[in-house]
Amino acid sequence: MYDDDIFKRLWQSILLVVGLFIFNYLMIVGTQNRPTAYALAIVQITVNPSVAGANI
């Protein structure tokens, strides 16, 4: 249980870092494309409501 909890936290942190990197890259690319920016916002709200709530 203890090892599984550590693995879960590590996996979440890895996903968070990778997700933020991809999200920031797509935001830079998507700034010229309005529908892309909207789609990314929807994805962000779906994946991480706390981050989306902080940005609103």
N, C-alpha and C positions, 0 to 999 in steps of 0.2 A: 504493500500500500504506500509506504513511504517512498520507495524508489519510483513507483508509478506516478506519484504526485510530482516528483522532481522532473521526470521525463515530460509530464504534461506541461509544466511551467516552461521548461526549456523549449518545447515544441511551439507553445504559444508565443514566446518571445521571438523565436526564429520567424514564425509566420508574420508577426507584427513588423519586424524589421524589413523582411522581404516585401510585404504588402505595402508598407509606407514608401519604400524605394520605387516600386512599380507605380504606385499611385502618383508620387511626385513627378516621375518621368512622364507619365501619361498626361498629367495636368499641364506640363510644359508643352507637350506636343499638342494637346487638345485645346489650348487657349485660342488657336486660330479657328477651331471648329466648335461652334456652340452646342450642337447636339451631343458631341463627345463629352463635353464638360458636364452636361446634364446627366448623361449616363453614368459618368464616374461618381457624381454626387449621389445618385441612387444606389450605386454599388457600395459607396462608403457608408451610407445610412444603414444598408442591409447588413454589412459585415460588422460594423462597430458603431452602435447607436450612441455610445458615450462620446466618441470623437465627433460624431455628427452633431450631437447636442451642444458640444463646446463651440463648434464652428458657427452654429446658427445664431 
